[in-house]
Amino acid sequence: MKIKVGFDIDAVFANFVKTFTSFANKEKGTPIINHSTERKSWFLKNEYPLSEEELKELWEKFLEIENVYEEFELEDEEDFKAFLDFVKKHNTKVEVYFITARRNTKKGKNVVEQTKDWFKKHGYDNANVHIAFEKGSKAKELELDYFIDDKHTHIEEVLKACKKTKAYLLNKPYNEEFELPRVYSLKEFLRNIENDILLKELKRKYFRE
C-alpha cells in the first residue's frame, strides 16, 4: 500500500504573496512584500494599509486576471527541487495530493487546470489537485498519512479529523505562536517521510529474517 502525502500549495510551493502584492502596489500604491516570509500575519487584511472593503475589491480584481495562478513564482527553488527528487525516488511508494483553498478566476481555465499547468511548467506532470476549504475532511476522505500546510487552522482541522495523519505546520513568521507539530522547510518534511519509509523497510526486513 502506498504512502499518501498531502501538500498545501501557496506558501509551500508557490509564492502567492509576491504576485498579489505586486498587483496591489500597481492598483493602490501599497508596499510590496517580496517574499511570504516577510509577512507577520496570515491574514492579508493585516498586511496592507487598506480597509476591508478596499481589500475585498482588490481581491476581486485580482481574480479577473486570466490564468493568474500560472504566473506565481516558486516559493523556494531548493525545496521544489527536493520535492521533485523525492517523488522520483519514491514514485512506487508514495501517492501525492495537492490540497488548496484557491478560488476560481473569472477568466481563463478553472483553478484546477491552472494549478496543474503551473506544476507542469516547473517539471511535475499530472498533479493530483483537490480544492478544499475544510482540509480536515479532505484529509480523512483521502486517508492521508502525511500533510503539510502553512496555516495553523488547517493543521488543527486535519489532526482532529484524521488521527492517522501526521500533519505538520510549515514554519513562517505569522504562525510561530502556535504549538503544533512543525517543520522549518519542505525538505525537512520530506526527510521525515523518508526516515519513516526507511524504518518500515528495516522492520519488514528484520521480521522476515
C-alpha positions, -999 to +999 in steps of 0.1 A: +000+000+000+014+034-010+020+062+015-004+091+009+011+126+012-009+158+011+005+192+004-009+227+006+003+248-024+005+286-016+035+294+006+046+258+004+053+255-034+040+288-049+047+324-038+012+338-039+022+369-018+047+383-042+023+382-072-006+396-052+014+424-036+029+434-069-006+437-082-017+456-051+011+480-055+002+488-090-035+493-081-032+511-048+004+520-042+008+496-013+043+485-003+055+453-020+063+423+002+089+404-018+086+371-001+059+355+021+084+351+050+083+388+054+046+386+064+037+390+101+001+378+097-016+351+077-045+374+071-039+398+042-061+425+059-034+428+085-006+433+059-020+462+038-030+498+046-064+492+032-099+489+045-116+455+044-139+468+016-108+480-004-091+447+001-121+428-010-124+449-041-087+444-048-091+406-044-120+405-069-099+425-094-070+401-089-093+372-098-101+389-130-065+383-143-067+354-168-049+323-155-032+342-128-022+311-108+002+302-136+021+334-130+033+326-095+069+322-088+083+293-067+083+298-030+117+282-027+136+267-056+157+243-034+126+230-017+109+224-050+139+205-063+139+184-032+102+176-039+110+165-075+138+143-063+116+128-036+088+118-059+112+105-085+130+084-059+098+071-042+074+071-071+064+034-064+059+040-027+041+074-025+009+090-037+009+128-039-021+150-034-022+188-036-050+204-014-057+240-018-084+266-010-078+286-041-108+302-058-116+301-095-105+331-115-131+349-136-112+344-169-092+315-183-090+279-172-105+267-140-084+267-109-075+230-110-063+232-146-043+264-139-027+247-109-018+215-128-003+236-156+018+256-131+033+223-117+039+210-152+057+242-161+080+236-131+087+200-140+060+180-123+034+164-146-001+152-137-005+169-104-035+155-084-052+187-073-081+190-049-100+221-039-110+221-002-119+249+022-121+225+051-089+204+049-097+181+077-125+164+059-104+161+027-075+145+046-099+120+061-115+113+027-081+107+011-068+088+041-036+108+042-006+096+060+012+130+060+001+166+054+019+200+053+003+235+054+014+270+065-020+279+081-024+267+116-062+262+115-058+237+086-033+216+106-057+217+136-085+205+113-065+177+099-052+165+133-087+165+147-104+148+117-079+122+108-059+106+136-037+086+113-024+117+095+010+131+106+003+168+099+030+195+101+028+233+102+054+248+078+071+274+099+065+311+089+068+343+109+030+345+110+024+311+126+052+308+152+030+313+182+010+281+176+021+249+194+017+223+167+039+197+150+062+219+129+089+217+102+111+245+091+113+236+054+096+214+028+129+195+027+126+187+064+090+174+059+102+151+031+131+139+052+107+129+079+087+108+055+119+092+041+130+083+076+097+066+082+099+047+049+134+035+059+123+025+093+094+005+079+117-012+054+141-022+082+113-035+103+100-057+074+135-070+068+141-077+104+108-096+110+113-116+077+146-127+090 
